[in-house]
Each structure stands twice: as C-alpha cells, then as structure tokens.
C-alpha cells in the first residue's frame, strides 16, 4: 500500500501536468469519462501511481501517456513534461490528425472580403438542413 506522500489524486496530477488549465476542468473531464486509467473509467479522487497508463481526450485531441513522476504542485511547462511520457502510438496518431487538419484547412476556400447578401444566403442554404 503506497504511503500518503506517494498518493496523488488524478485531477491534481492532470492539473499539475498541465493537461487542463484548472483543477475543476480536470475533475470535470475525469467525471465526464474523458480520462481513463489503464483502460478503466475512474473518478476524480482516484489515486495514481507511477507506471499508470492514461488515455486523455480533449476535444478532438486524444493522448495516451504513461505516468513517470507524481506531483501535486503545478510548475513550469518544462517540469510538467517530465511528469509523463507520451506513447509512440499516441504521437503518430496525433501527428496524423494534425496533418489531416492542415490538409482540410488548405482545401477550404479563402475569401478576400465578407460575403454579400446573396453569397450569405447561398452559404446558409448549403449548410442548413431545412434549406432555408
């Protein structure tokens, strides 16, 4: 059984590792099922240990990291990066998603000016389901 100094709540660790800007956001993500520990859905009070594998989903971004160091204190970004190690599969998947997003952004048309009334109506007709 780990001692009290070796136990860190998952929401505190996620905040300290700078995955979320506030601890309450980290807690909401855990409670909302956006964070899994070793493949299991957990609660915010779950104690982490070194070697745990976390799957973290933030919007479209999915990360898989392994806990290297436990910490309750938020420090500089360089110190936060030392708390975990991202898996190779996660890195390649994230890079593929970023490349896909760049390709999609490049394919989107660019306009020099705001669309006029006729163009706005055409765009609205194209994007709405009811066709109005």
KEKEZA-442793 format. One record per residue (C-alpha): residue number from 1; y, x, z. Coordinates in steps of 0.05 Angstrom, whole numbers, plus 5000, padded with zeros to 4 digits. Each point is the difference from the previous one (the first is absolute). Example, Ala and Ser with C-alpha at 12.3 -4.5 7.8 and 13.67 -1.06 7.14 Angstrom:
BEGIN
ATOM, 1, 4910, 5246, 5156
ATOM, 2, 5069, 5027, 4987
# end
This chain:
BEGIN
ATOM, 1, 5000, 5000, 5000
ATOM, 2, 5067, 5031, 4980
ATOM, 3, 5050, 5012, 5054
ATOM, 4, 5066, 4962, 5002
ATOM, 5, 5037, 5058, 4968
ATOM, 6, 4952, 5000, 4940
ATOM, 7, 5010, 4926, 4986
ATOM, 8, 5054, 4974, 4953
ATOM, 9, 5011, 4929, 4978
ATOM, 10, 4994, 4992, 4925
ATOM, 11, 5069, 4968, 4993
ATOM, 12, 5033, 5058, 5037
ATOM, 13, 4963, 5051, 4958
ATOM, 14, 5019, 4966, 4934
ATOM, 15, 5072, 5000, 5023
ATOM, 16, 4997, 5073, 5022
ATOM, 17, 4967, 5020, 4934
ATOM, 18, 5058, 4965, 4963
ATOM, 19, 4958, 4949, 4962
ATOM, 20, 5046, 4946, 5027
ATOM, 21, 5073, 5003, 5018
ATOM, 22, 4992, 4963, 5067
ATOM, 23, 4943, 4989, 5048
ATOM, 24, 5006, 4925, 4993
ATOM, 25, 4990, 5006, 4924
ATOM, 26, 4939, 5043, 5014
ATOM, 27, 4973, 4948, 5049
ATOM, 28, 5012, 4943, 4950
ATOM, 29, 4964, 5039, 4946
ATOM, 30, 4940, 5012, 5045
ATOM, 31, 4998, 4927, 5023
ATOM, 32, 5008, 4977, 4927
ATOM, 33, 4938, 5037, 4978
ATOM, 34, 5037, 5054, 4961
ATOM, 35, 4969, 5057, 5040
ATOM, 36, 4925, 5012, 5009
ATOM, 37, 4968, 5053, 5044
ATOM, 38, 4933, 5027, 4975
ATOM, 39, 4995, 4938, 4956
ATOM, 40, 5011, 4949, 5056
ATOM, 41, 5060, 4955, 5011
ATOM, 42, 5031, 5017, 5068
ATOM, 43, 5053, 4977, 5049
ATOM, 44, 5065, 5039, 5014
ATOM, 45, 4975, 5022, 5069
ATOM, 46, 4939, 5036, 4971
ATOM, 47, 4996, 5072, 5023
ATOM, 48, 4993, 5052, 4946
ATOM, 49, 4962, 5065, 5004
ATOM, 50, 5000, 5062, 4957
ATOM, 51, 4958, 4992, 4937
ATOM, 52, 5012, 4925, 4992
ATOM, 53, 5008, 4978, 4928
ATOM, 54, 5058, 4952, 4988
ATOM, 55, 5012, 4956, 4940
ATOM, 56, 5073, 4980, 4997
ATOM, 57, 5031, 4950, 4952
ATOM, 58, 5076, 4998, 4992
ATOM, 59, 5019, 4953, 4943
ATOM, 60, 4966, 5026, 4937
ATOM, 61, 4986, 5068, 5031
ATOM, 62, 4931, 5012, 5031
ATOM, 63, 4987, 5063, 5040
ATOM, 64, 4937, 5027, 5031
ATOM, 65, 5012, 5053, 5054
ATOM, 66, 4961, 5037, 5053
ATOM, 67, 5031, 5008, 5069
ATOM, 68, 5007, 5074, 5017
ATOM, 69, 5047, 5000, 5061
ATOM, 70, 5018, 4945, 5049
ATOM, 71, 5073, 4989, 5018
ATOM, 72, 5042, 4945, 5031
ATOM, 73, 5066, 5033, 4985
ATOM, 74, 5036, 4994, 4934
ATOM, 75, 5026, 5067, 4975
ATOM, 76, 5024, 5030, 4935
ATOM, 77, 4964, 4983, 4936
ATOM, 78, 4969, 5069, 4996
ATOM, 79, 4968, 4990, 5069
ATOM, 80, 4978, 4930, 4980
ATOM, 81, 4963, 5026, 4939
ATOM, 82, 4959, 5045, 5045
ATOM, 83, 4972, 4940, 5037
ATOM, 84, 4956, 4978, 4942
ATOM, 85, 4967, 5022, 4936
ATOM, 86, 4997, 4956, 4939
ATOM, 87, 4933, 4997, 4964
ATOM, 88, 4992, 5026, 4929
ATOM, 89, 4980, 4931, 4975
ATOM, 90, 5063, 4970, 5029
ATOM, 91, 5044, 5053, 4969
ATOM, 92, 4971, 4990, 4930
ATOM, 93, 5003, 4924, 5006
ATOM, 94, 5072, 5002, 5024
ATOM, 95, 5020, 5048, 4943
ATOM, 96, 4966, 4954, 4949
ATOM, 97, 5038, 4940, 5028
ATOM, 98, 5065, 5039, 4995
ATOM, 99, 4986, 5020, 4928
ATOM, 100, 4984, 4927, 4983
ATOM, 101, 5065, 4977, 5032
ATOM, 102, 5040, 5053, 4961
ATOM, 103, 4967, 4978, 4934
ATOM, 104, 5016, 4927, 5016
ATOM, 105, 5072, 5017, 5016
ATOM, 106, 5007, 5039, 4935
ATOM, 107, 4973, 4940, 4961
ATOM, 108, 5051, 4952, 5030
ATOM, 109, 5059, 4986, 4955
ATOM, 110, 5068, 5028, 5020
ATOM, 111, 5063, 4961, 4989
ATOM, 112, 5069, 5030, 4992
ATOM, 113, 5036, 4939, 5027
ATOM, 114, 4985, 4937, 5039
ATOM, 115, 4963, 4948, 4959
ATOM, 116, 5044, 4944, 4974
ATOM, 117, 4987, 4927, 5015
ATOM, 118, 4953, 4991, 4941
ATOM, 119, 4959, 5062, 5018
ATOM, 120, 4996, 4979, 5073
ATOM, 121, 4973, 4933, 4980
ATOM, 122, 4948, 5033, 4955
ATOM, 123, 4979, 5046, 5056
ATOM, 124, 4996, 4942, 5048
ATOM, 125, 4958, 4960, 4951
ATOM, 126, 4954, 5060, 4992
ATOM, 127, 4991, 5014, 5074
ATOM, 128, 4995, 4929, 5028
ATOM, 129, 4936, 4961, 4999
ATOM, 130, 5032, 4933, 4986
ATOM, 131, 5038, 5028, 4939
ATOM, 132, 5069, 4976, 5020
# end
